[in-house]
Amino acid sequence: MAEPGHAWVIGGSSGIGYASAHYFIEHGAKRVYISARDLNKLEKAKENLGDKLSTIQVDLTQVASISAMVQ
C-alpha cells in the first residue's frame, strides 16, 4: 500500500478482486481503488461498496490503456 489505509485491487470489479476490495473497506481502509476493463462492472461495484471506493477503467493488456491510467 502506498500509504496506510489505502489499497489498489487490480481486477476488483468481480470475483476475488471484488471480495478483496469489500474486505479492505469493511476492515477500515480509508480508500480502496479498483481497476478493471468493464466500466459497467466498475460502476456496479461503486454502487455496492460506497464512498470509500474509487474506480479506474484500464485494460492491462493494452499499453495505451495503462498510459492513460497513469496520467
PDB file of N, CA, C and O in Angstrom, chain B, residues numbered from 101:
ATOM      1  N   MET B 101       0.835  -1.180   0.000  1.00  0.00           N
ATOM      2  CA  MET B 101       0.000   0.000   0.000  1.00  0.00           C
ATOM      3  C   MET B 101       0.879   1.242   0.000  1.00  0.00           C
ATOM      4  O   MET B 101       1.897   1.291   0.691  1.00  0.00           O
ATOM      5  N   ALA B 102       0.485   2.236  -0.771  1.00  0.00           N
ATOM      6  CA  ALA B 102       1.255   3.466  -0.899  1.00  0.00           C
ATOM      7  C   ALA B 102       1.279   4.252   0.410  1.00  0.00           C
ATOM      8  O   ALA B 102       2.308   4.820   0.776  1.00  0.00           O
ATOM      9  N   GLU B 103       0.182   4.284   1.092  1.00  0.00           N
ATOM     10  CA  GLU B 103       0.121   4.936   2.390  1.00  0.00           C
ATOM     11  C   GLU B 103      -0.837   4.125   3.256  1.00  0.00           C
ATOM     12  O   GLU B 103      -1.713   3.441   2.726  1.00  0.00           O
ATOM     13  N   PRO B 104      -0.688   4.188   4.566  1.00  0.00           N
ATOM     14  CA  PRO B 104      -1.538   3.375   5.435  1.00  0.00           C
ATOM     15  C   PRO B 104      -3.025   3.594   5.170  1.00  0.00           C
ATOM     16  O   PRO B 104      -3.495   4.726   5.066  1.00  0.00           O
ATOM     17  N   GLY B 105      -3.742   2.499   5.066  1.00  0.00           N
ATOM     18  CA  GLY B 105      -5.176   2.593   4.893  1.00  0.00           C
ATOM     19  C   GLY B 105      -5.645   2.694   3.464  1.00  0.00           C
ATOM     20  O   GLY B 105      -6.844   2.848   3.229  1.00  0.00           O
ATOM     21  N   HIS B 106      -4.732   2.613   2.482  1.00  0.00           N
ATOM     22  CA  HIS B 106      -5.086   2.684   1.070  1.00  0.00           C
ATOM     23  C   HIS B 106      -4.710   1.379   0.385  1.00  0.00           C
ATOM     24  O   HIS B 106      -3.669   0.789   0.674  1.00  0.00           O
ATOM     25  N   ALA B 107      -5.580   0.932  -0.536  1.00  0.00           N
ATOM     26  CA  ALA B 107      -5.301  -0.299  -1.276  1.00  0.00           C
ATOM     27  C   ALA B 107      -5.752  -0.137  -2.715  1.00  0.00           C
ATOM     28  O   ALA B 107      -6.693   0.602  -3.005  1.00  0.00           O
ATOM     29  N   TRP B 108      -5.071  -0.835  -3.614  1.00  0.00           N
ATOM     30  CA  TRP B 108      -5.449  -0.873  -5.022  1.00  0.00           C
ATOM     31  C   TRP B 108      -5.608  -2.336  -5.403  1.00  0.00           C
ATOM     32  O   TRP B 108      -4.679  -3.130  -5.250  1.00  0.00           O
ATOM     33  N   VAL B 109      -6.779  -2.685  -5.896  1.00  0.00           N
ATOM     34  CA  VAL B 109      -7.071  -4.057  -6.297  1.00  0.00           C
ATOM     35  C   VAL B 109      -7.252  -4.094  -7.808  1.00  0.00           C
ATOM     36  O   VAL B 109      -8.175  -3.477  -8.341  1.00  0.00           O
ATOM     37  N   ILE B 110      -6.383  -4.810  -8.493  1.00  0.00           N
ATOM     38  CA  ILE B 110      -6.489  -4.983  -9.939  1.00  0.00           C
ATOM     39  C   ILE B 110      -7.498  -6.102 -10.191  1.00  0.00           C
ATOM     40  O   ILE B 110      -7.421  -7.164  -9.572  1.00  0.00           O
ATOM     41  N   GLY B 111      -8.435  -5.864 -11.092  1.00  0.00           N
ATOM     42  CA  GLY B 111      -9.495  -6.843 -11.338  1.00  0.00           C
ATOM     43  C   GLY B 111     -10.514  -6.845 -10.205  1.00  0.00           C
ATOM     44  O   GLY B 111     -11.059  -7.890  -9.848  1.00  0.00           O
ATOM     45  N   GLY B 112     -10.760  -5.678  -9.649  1.00  0.00           N
ATOM     46  CA  GLY B 112     -11.589  -5.574  -8.448  1.00  0.00           C
ATOM     47  C   GLY B 112     -13.079  -5.442  -8.668  1.00  0.00           C
ATOM     48  O   GLY B 112     -13.819  -5.226  -7.709  1.00  0.00           O
ATOM     49  N   SER B 113     -13.545  -5.564  -9.904  1.00  0.00           N
ATOM     50  CA  SER B 113     -14.982  -5.376 -10.139  1.00  0.00           C
ATOM     51  C   SER B 113     -15.799  -6.656 -10.009  1.00  0.00           C
ATOM     52  O   SER B 113     -17.029  -6.615 -10.043  1.00  0.00           O
ATOM     53  N   SER B 114     -15.121  -7.795  -9.859  1.00  0.00           N
ATOM     54  CA  SER B 114     -15.852  -9.058  -9.700  1.00  0.00           C
ATOM     55  C   SER B 114     -14.948 -10.101  -9.046  1.00  0.00           C
ATOM     56  O   SER B 114     -13.743  -9.904  -8.893  1.00  0.00           O
ATOM     57  N   GLY B 115     -15.559 -11.197  -8.675  1.00  0.00           N
ATOM     58  CA  GLY B 115     -14.806 -12.332  -8.141  1.00  0.00           C
ATOM     59  C   GLY B 115     -13.998 -12.028  -6.900  1.00  0.00           C
ATOM     60  O   GLY B 115     -14.416 -11.268  -6.027  1.00  0.00           O
ATOM     61  N   ILE B 116     -12.822 -12.644  -6.844  1.00  0.00           N
ATOM     62  CA  ILE B 116     -11.976 -12.495  -5.663  1.00  0.00           C
ATOM     63  C   ILE B 116     -11.466 -11.066  -5.499  1.00  0.00           C
ATOM     64  O   ILE B 116     -11.233 -10.617  -4.377  1.00  0.00           O
ATOM     65  N   GLY B 117     -11.292 -10.348  -6.609  1.00  0.00           N
ATOM     66  CA  GLY B 117     -10.885  -8.946  -6.518  1.00  0.00           C
ATOM     67  C   GLY B 117     -11.936  -8.093  -5.830  1.00  0.00           C
ATOM     68  O   GLY B 117     -11.615  -7.260  -4.983  1.00  0.00           O
ATOM     69  N   TYR B 118     -13.193  -8.306  -6.199  1.00  0.00           N
ATOM     70  CA  TYR B 118     -14.304  -7.587  -5.566  1.00  0.00           C
ATOM     71  C   TYR B 118     -14.367  -7.946  -4.082  1.00  0.00           C
ATOM     72  O   TYR B 118     -14.534  -7.073  -3.231  1.00  0.00           O
ATOM     73  N   ALA B 119     -14.233  -9.238  -3.781  1.00  0.00           N
ATOM     74  CA  ALA B 119     -14.260  -9.678  -2.383  1.00  0.00           C
ATOM     75  C   ALA B 119     -13.120  -9.046  -1.593  1.00  0.00           C
ATOM     76  O   ALA B 119     -13.293  -8.691  -0.428  1.00  0.00           O
ATOM     77  N   SER B 120     -11.965  -8.906  -2.216  1.00  0.00           N
ATOM     78  CA  SER B 120     -10.829  -8.270  -1.545  1.00  0.00           C
ATOM     79  C   SER B 120     -11.107  -6.797  -1.271  1.00  0.00           C
ATOM     80  O   SER B 120     -10.824  -6.302  -0.180  1.00  0.00           O
ATOM     81  N   ALA B 121     -11.658  -6.097  -2.257  1.00  0.00           N
ATOM     82  CA  ALA B 121     -11.998  -4.686  -2.066  1.00  0.00           C
ATOM     83  C   ALA B 121     -13.014  -4.535  -0.935  1.00  0.00           C
ATOM     84  O   ALA B 121     -12.886  -3.649  -0.091  1.00  0.00           O
ATOM     85  N   HIS B 122     -14.008  -5.392  -0.926  1.00  0.00           N
ATOM     86  CA  HIS B 122     -15.021  -5.371   0.132  1.00  0.00           C
ATOM     87  C   HIS B 122     -14.368  -5.602   1.493  1.00  0.00           C
ATOM     88  O   HIS B 122     -14.687  -4.909   2.459  1.00  0.00           O
ATOM     89  N   TYR B 123     -13.472  -6.555   1.573  1.00  0.00           N
ATOM     90  CA  TYR B 123     -12.761  -6.859   2.818  1.00  0.00           C
ATOM     91  C   TYR B 123     -11.997  -5.637   3.321  1.00  0.00           C
ATOM     92  O   TYR B 123     -12.093  -5.280   4.495  1.00  0.00           O
ATOM     93  N   PHE B 124     -11.234  -4.994   2.427  1.00  0.00           N
ATOM     94  CA  PHE B 124     -10.464  -3.814   2.840  1.00  0.00           C
ATOM     95  C   PHE B 124     -11.371  -2.717   3.382  1.00  0.00           C
ATOM     96  O   PHE B 124     -11.056  -2.099   4.399  1.00  0.00           O
ATOM     97  N   ILE B 125     -12.486  -2.473   2.716  1.00  0.00           N
ATOM     98  CA  ILE B 125     -13.418  -1.441   3.168  1.00  0.00           C
ATOM     99  C   ILE B 125     -14.018  -1.808   4.516  1.00  0.00           C
ATOM    100  O   ILE B 125     -14.084  -0.977   5.421  1.00  0.00           O
ATOM    101  N   GLU B 126     -14.453  -3.051   4.646  1.00  0.00           N
ATOM    102  CA  GLU B 126     -15.072  -3.499   5.905  1.00  0.00           C
ATOM    103  C   GLU B 126     -14.086  -3.492   7.070  1.00  0.00           C
ATOM    104  O   GLU B 126     -14.503  -3.422   8.227  1.00  0.00           O
ATOM    105  N   HIS B 127     -12.802  -3.562   6.787  1.00  0.00           N
ATOM    106  CA  HIS B 127     -11.800  -3.610   7.850  1.00  0.00           C
ATOM    107  C   HIS B 127     -11.024  -2.302   7.996  1.00  0.00           C
ATOM    108  O   HIS B 127      -9.881  -2.300   8.453  1.00  0.00           O
ATOM    109  N   GLY B 128     -11.650  -1.193   7.605  1.00  0.00           N
ATOM    110  CA  GLY B 128     -11.143   0.117   7.960  1.00  0.00           C
ATOM    111  C   GLY B 128     -10.270   0.852   6.963  1.00  0.00           C
ATOM    112  O   GLY B 128      -9.668   1.865   7.321  1.00  0.00           O
ATOM    113  N   ALA B 129     -10.177   0.388   5.736  1.00  0.00           N
ATOM    114  CA  ALA B 129      -9.382   1.128   4.762  1.00  0.00           C
ATOM    115  C   ALA B 129      -9.962   2.523   4.565  1.00  0.00           C
ATOM    116  O   ALA B 129     -11.180   2.696   4.523  1.00  0.00           O
ATOM    117  N   LYS B 130      -9.094   3.508   4.446  1.00  0.00           N
ATOM    118  CA  LYS B 130      -9.541   4.876   4.191  1.00  0.00           C
ATOM    119  C   LYS B 130     -10.038   5.032   2.763  1.00  0.00           C
ATOM    120  O   LYS B 130     -11.021   5.731   2.519  1.00  0.00           O
ATOM    121  N   ARG B 131      -9.362   4.383   1.814  1.00  0.00           N
ATOM    122  CA  ARG B 131      -9.705   4.475   0.397  1.00  0.00           C
ATOM    123  C   ARG B 131      -9.243   3.200  -0.283  1.00  0.00           C
ATOM    124  O   ARG B 131      -8.126   2.733  -0.062  1.00  0.00           O
ATOM    125  N   VAL B 132     -10.119   2.640  -1.118  1.00  0.00           N
ATOM    126  CA  VAL B 132      -9.790   1.469  -1.918  1.00  0.00           C
ATOM    127  C   VAL B 132      -9.998   1.828  -3.384  1.00  0.00           C
ATOM    128  O   VAL B 132     -11.040   2.365  -3.760  1.00  0.00           O
ATOM    129  N   TYR B 133      -9.013   1.532  -4.193  1.00  0.00           N
ATOM    130  CA  TYR B 133      -9.066   1.764  -5.635  1.00  0.00           C
ATOM    131  C   TYR B 133      -9.185   0.403  -6.304  1.00  0.00           C
ATOM    132  O   TYR B 133      -8.439  -0.520  -5.978  1.00  0.00           O
ATOM    133  N   ILE B 134     -10.125   0.277  -7.242  1.00  0.00           N
ATOM    134  CA  ILE B 134     -10.202  -0.948  -8.022  1.00  0.00           C
ATOM    135  C   ILE B 134     -10.069  -0.588  -9.492  1.00  0.00           C
ATOM    136  O   ILE B 134     -10.543   0.457  -9.938  1.00  0.00           O
ATOM    137  N   SER B 135      -9.423  -1.462 -10.230  1.00  0.00           N
ATOM    138  CA  SER B 135      -9.316  -1.265 -11.665  1.00  0.00           C
ATOM    139  C   SER B 135      -9.801  -2.519 -12.369  1.00  0.00           C
ATOM    140  O   SER B 135      -9.656  -3.633 -11.867  1.00  0.00           O
ATOM    141  N   ALA B 136     -10.378  -2.312 -13.539  1.00  0.00           N
ATOM    142  CA  ALA B 136     -10.871  -3.413 -14.365  1.00  0.00           C
ATOM    143  C   ALA B 136     -11.176  -2.867 -15.748  1.00  0.00           C
ATOM    144  O   ALA B 136     -11.167  -1.656 -15.966  1.00  0.00           O
ATOM    145  N   ARG B 137     -11.449  -3.782 -16.690  1.00  0.00           N
ATOM    146  CA  ARG B 137     -11.758  -3.375 -18.068  1.00  0.00           C
ATOM    147  C   ARG B 137     -13.199  -2.935 -18.237  1.00  0.00           C
ATOM    148  O   ARG B 137     -13.477  -2.005 -18.995  1.00  0.00           O
ATOM    149  N   ASP B 138     -14.118  -3.586 -17.548  1.00  0.00           N
ATOM    150  CA  ASP B 138     -15.556  -3.402 -17.793  1.00  0.00           C
ATOM    151  C   ASP B 138     -16.114  -2.237 -16.966  1.00  0.00           C
ATOM    152  O   ASP B 138     -16.255  -2.336 -15.748  1.00  0.00           O
ATOM    153  N   LEU B 139     -16.426  -1.134 -17.652  1.00  0.00           N
ATOM    154  CA  LEU B 139     -16.932   0.066 -16.976  1.00  0.00           C
ATOM    155  C   LEU B 139     -18.248  -0.207 -16.248  1.00  0.00           C
ATOM    156  O   LEU B 139     -18.457   0.315 -15.153  1.00  0.00           O
ATOM    157  N   ASN B 140     -19.123  -0.999 -16.821  1.00  0.00           N
ATOM    158  CA  ASN B 140     -20.408  -1.299 -16.168  1.00  0.00           C
ATOM    159  C   ASN B 140     -20.198  -2.025 -14.845  1.00  0.00           C
ATOM    160  O   ASN B 140     -20.864  -1.718 -13.857  1.00  0.00           O
ATOM    161  N   LYS B 141     -19.276  -2.987 -14.817  1.00  0.00           N
ATOM    162  CA  LYS B 141     -18.989  -3.701 -13.573  1.00  0.00           C
ATOM    163  C   LYS B 141     -18.348  -2.785 -12.543  1.00  0.00           C
ATOM    164  O   LYS B 141     -18.621  -2.895 -11.348  1.00  0.00           O
ATOM    165  N   LEU B 142     -17.491  -1.877 -13.011  1.00  0.00           N
ATOM    166  CA  LEU B 142     -16.883  -0.916 -12.088  1.00  0.00           C
ATOM    167  C   LEU B 142     -17.943  -0.021 -11.457  1.00  0.00           C
ATOM    168  O   LEU B 142     -17.907   0.233 -10.254  1.00  0.00           O
ATOM    169  N   GLU B 143     -18.881   0.453 -12.260  1.00  0.00           N
ATOM    170  CA  GLU B 143     -19.940   1.313 -11.739  1.00  0.00           C
ATOM    171  C   GLU B 143     -20.821   0.558 -10.749  1.00  0.00           C
ATOM    172  O   GLU B 143     -21.221   1.117  -9.728  1.00  0.00           O
ATOM    173  N   LYS B 144     -21.126  -0.694 -11.038  1.00  0.00           N
ATOM    174  CA  LYS B 144     -21.931  -1.504 -10.122  1.00  0.00           C
ATOM    175  C   LYS B 144     -21.185  -1.737  -8.801  1.00  0.00           C
ATOM    176  O   LYS B 144     -21.790  -1.686  -7.730  1.00  0.00           O
ATOM    177  N   ALA B 145     -19.883  -1.989  -8.878  1.00  0.00           N
ATOM    178  CA  ALA B 145     -19.080  -2.161  -7.662  1.00  0.00           C
ATOM    179  C   ALA B 145     -19.106  -0.885  -6.832  1.00  0.00           C
ATOM    180  O   ALA B 145     -19.230  -0.942  -5.608  1.00  0.00           O
ATOM    181  N   LYS B 146     -18.990   0.268  -7.491  1.00  0.00           N
ATOM    182  CA  LYS B 146     -19.033   1.561  -6.794  1.00  0.00           C
ATOM    183  C   LYS B 146     -20.371   1.757  -6.080  1.00  0.00           C
ATOM    184  O   LYS B 146     -20.414   2.219  -4.940  1.00  0.00           O
ATOM    185  N   GLU B 147     -21.465   1.399  -6.764  1.00  0.00           N
ATOM    186  CA  GLU B 147     -22.792   1.491  -6.142  1.00  0.00           C
ATOM    187  C   GLU B 147     -22.882   0.603  -4.905  1.00  0.00           C
ATOM    188  O   GLU B 147     -23.446   1.009  -3.889  1.00  0.00           O
ATOM    189  N   ASN B 148     -22.337  -0.591  -4.985  1.00  0.00           N
ATOM    190  CA  ASN B 148     -22.441  -1.557  -3.890  1.00  0.00           C
ATOM    191  C   ASN B 148     -21.485  -1.283  -2.735  1.00  0.00           C
ATOM    192  O   ASN B 148     -21.831  -1.514  -1.576  1.00  0.00           O
ATOM    193  N   LEU B 149     -20.288  -0.796  -3.040  1.00  0.00           N
ATOM    194  CA  LEU B 149     -19.271  -0.672  -1.999  1.00  0.00           C
ATOM    195  C   LEU B 149     -19.160   0.728  -1.408  1.00  0.00           C
ATOM    196  O   LEU B 149     -18.585   0.891  -0.332  1.00  0.00           O
ATOM    197  N   GLY B 150     -19.692   1.732  -2.077  1.00  0.00           N
ATOM    198  CA  GLY B 150     -19.826   3.041  -1.460  1.00  0.00           C
ATOM    199  C   GLY B 150     -18.695   4.025  -1.673  1.00  0.00           C
ATOM    200  O   GLY B 150     -17.857   3.873  -2.562  1.00  0.00           O
ATOM    201  N   ASP B 151     -18.704   5.044  -0.819  1.00  0.00           N
ATOM    202  CA  ASP B 151     -17.879   6.237  -0.983  1.00  0.00           C
ATOM    203  C   ASP B 151     -16.389   6.030  -0.760  1.00  0.00           C
ATOM    204  O   ASP B 151     -15.589   6.852  -1.206  1.00  0.00           O
ATOM    205  N   LYS B 152     -15.997   4.969  -0.092  1.00  0.00           N
ATOM    206  CA  LYS B 152     -14.574   4.731   0.118  1.00  0.00           C
ATOM    207  C   LYS B 152     -13.910   4.087  -1.087  1.00  0.00           C
ATOM    208  O   LYS B 152     -12.705   3.833  -1.079  1.00  0.00           O
ATOM    209  N   LEU B 153     -14.699   3.821  -2.125  1.00  0.00           N
ATOM    210  CA  LEU B 153     -14.194   3.138  -3.307  1.00  0.00           C
ATOM    211  C   LEU B 153     -14.023   4.111  -4.471  1.00  0.00           C
ATOM    212  O   LEU B 153     -14.910   4.914  -4.760  1.00  0.00           O
ATOM    213  N   SER B 154     -12.873   4.026  -5.130  1.00  0.00           N
ATOM    214  CA  SER B 154     -12.628   4.754  -6.371  1.00  0.00           C
ATOM    215  C   SER B 154     -12.371   3.734  -7.466  1.00  0.00           C
ATOM    216  O   SER B 154     -11.750   2.698  -7.224  1.00  0.00           O
ATOM    217  N   THR B 155     -12.846   4.025  -8.665  1.00  0.00           N
ATOM    218  CA  THR B 155     -12.689   3.079  -9.762  1.00  0.00           C
ATOM    219  C   THR B 155     -11.811   3.650 -10.864  1.00  0.00           C
ATOM    220  O   THR B 155     -11.789   4.858 -11.101  1.00  0.00           O
ATOM    221  N   ILE B 156     -11.085   2.757 -11.535  1.00  0.00           N
ATOM    222  CA  ILE B 156     -10.196   3.140 -12.615  1.00  0.00           C
ATOM    223  C   ILE B 156     -10.398   2.120 -13.740  1.00  0.00           C
ATOM    224  O   ILE B 156     -10.094   0.940 -13.566  1.00  0.00           O
ATOM    225  N   GLN B 157     -10.905   2.565 -14.880  1.00  0.00           N
ATOM    226  CA  GLN B 157     -11.071   1.654 -16.005  1.00  0.00           C
ATOM    227  C   GLN B 157      -9.731   1.519 -16.712  1.00  0.00           C
ATOM    228  O   GLN B 157      -9.127   2.514 -17.114  1.00  0.00           O
ATOM    229  N   VAL B 158      -9.269   0.272 -16.861  1.00  0.00           N
ATOM    230  CA  VAL B 158      -7.985   0.021 -17.512  1.00  0.00           C
ATOM    231  C   VAL B 158      -7.959  -1.410 -18.045  1.00  0.00           C
ATOM    232  O   VAL B 158      -8.500  -2.326 -17.426  1.00  0.00           O
ATOM    233  N   ASP B 159      -7.329  -1.585 -19.189  1.00  0.00           N
ATOM    234  CA  ASP B 159      -7.082  -2.906 -19.759  1.00  0.00           C
ATOM    235  C   ASP B 159      -5.578  -3.124 -19.703  1.00  0.00           C
ATOM    236  O   ASP B 159      -4.836  -2.540 -20.492  1.00  0.00           O
ATOM    237  N   LEU B 160      -5.129  -3.950 -18.786  1.00  0.00           N
ATOM    238  CA  LEU B 160      -3.696  -4.126 -18.573  1.00  0.00           C
ATOM    239  C   LEU B 160      -2.999  -4.862 -19.713  1.00  0.00           C
ATOM    240  O   LEU B 160      -1.779  -5.027 -19.688  1.00  0.00           O
ATOM    241  N   THR B 161      -3.750  -5.301 -20.700  1.00  0.00           N
ATOM    242  CA  THR B 161      -3.127  -5.911 -21.874  1.00  0.00           C
ATOM    243  C   THR B 161      -2.839  -4.873 -22.956  1.00  0.00           C
ATOM    244  O   THR B 161      -2.245  -5.204 -23.982  1.00  0.00           O
ATOM    245  N   GLN B 162      -3.251  -3.629 -22.742  1.00  0.00           N
ATOM    246  CA  GLN B 162      -3.088  -2.562 -23.729  1.00  0.00           C
ATOM    247  C   GLN B 162      -2.207  -1.439 -23.165  1.00  0.00           C
ATOM    248  O   GLN B 162      -2.563  -0.799 -22.176  1.00  0.00           O
ATOM    249  N   VAL B 163      -1.069  -1.211 -23.797  1.00  0.00           N
ATOM    250  CA  VAL B 163      -0.129  -0.186 -23.330  1.00  0.00           C
ATOM    251  C   VAL B 163      -0.789   1.189 -23.274  1.00  0.00           C
ATOM    252  O   VAL B 163      -0.574   1.936 -22.319  1.00  0.00           O
ATOM    253  N   ALA B 164      -1.578   1.528 -24.270  1.00  0.00           N
ATOM    254  CA  ALA B 164      -2.248   2.839 -24.292  1.00  0.00           C
ATOM    255  C   ALA B 164      -3.188   2.999 -23.104  1.00  0.00           C
ATOM    256  O   ALA B 164      -3.297   4.091 -22.547  1.00  0.00           O
ATOM    257  N   SER B 165      -3.856   1.941 -22.716  1.00  0.00           N
ATOM    258  CA  SER B 165      -4.776   1.983 -21.581  1.00  0.00           C
ATOM    259  C   SER B 165      -4.001   2.195 -20.281  1.00  0.00           C
ATOM    260  O   SER B 165      -4.441   2.946 -19.410  1.00  0.00           O
ATOM    261  N   ILE B 166      -2.871   1.547 -20.152  1.00  0.00           N
ATOM    262  CA  ILE B 166      -2.047   1.707 -18.957  1.00  0.00           C
ATOM    263  C   ILE B 166      -1.499   3.135 -18.885  1.00  0.00           C
ATOM    264  O   ILE B 166      -1.489   3.744 -17.816  1.00  0.00           O
ATOM    265  N   SER B 167      -1.047   3.663 -20.016  1.00  0.00           N
ATOM    266  CA  SER B 167      -0.545   5.035 -20.057  1.00  0.00           C
ATOM    267  C   SER B 167      -1.624   6.029 -19.650  1.00  0.00           C
ATOM    268  O   SER B 167      -1.357   6.964 -18.896  1.00  0.00           O
ATOM    269  N   ALA B 168      -2.839   5.830 -20.144  1.00  0.00           N
ATOM    270  CA  ALA B 168      -3.951   6.721 -19.793  1.00  0.00           C
ATOM    271  C   ALA B 168      -4.247   6.636 -18.301  1.00  0.00           C
ATOM    272  O   ALA B 168      -4.546   7.653 -17.676  1.00  0.00           O
ATOM    273  N   MET B 169      -4.171   5.445 -17.724  1.00  0.00           N
ATOM    274  CA  MET B 169      -4.441   5.275 -16.302  1.00  0.00           C
ATOM    275  C   MET B 169      -3.414   6.052 -15.469  1.00  0.00           C
ATOM    276  O   MET B 169      -3.768   6.705 -14.488  1.00  0.00           O
ATOM    277  N   VAL B 170      -2.170   5.975 -15.861  1.00  0.00           N
ATOM    278  CA  VAL B 170      -1.095   6.641 -15.112  1.00  0.00           C
ATOM    279  C   VAL B 170      -1.260   8.161 -15.177  1.00  0.00           C
ATOM    280  O   VAL B 170      -0.947   8.865 -14.217  1.00  0.00           O
ATOM    281  N   GLN B 171      -1.752   8.661 -16.309  1.00  0.00           N
ATOM    282  CA  GLN B 171      -1.956  10.097 -16.469  1.00  0.00           C
ATOM    283  C   GLN B 171      -2.972  10.557 -15.460  1.00  0.00           C
ATOM    284  O   GLN B 171      -3.302  11.742 -15.412  1.00  0.00           O
TER     285      GLN B 171
END
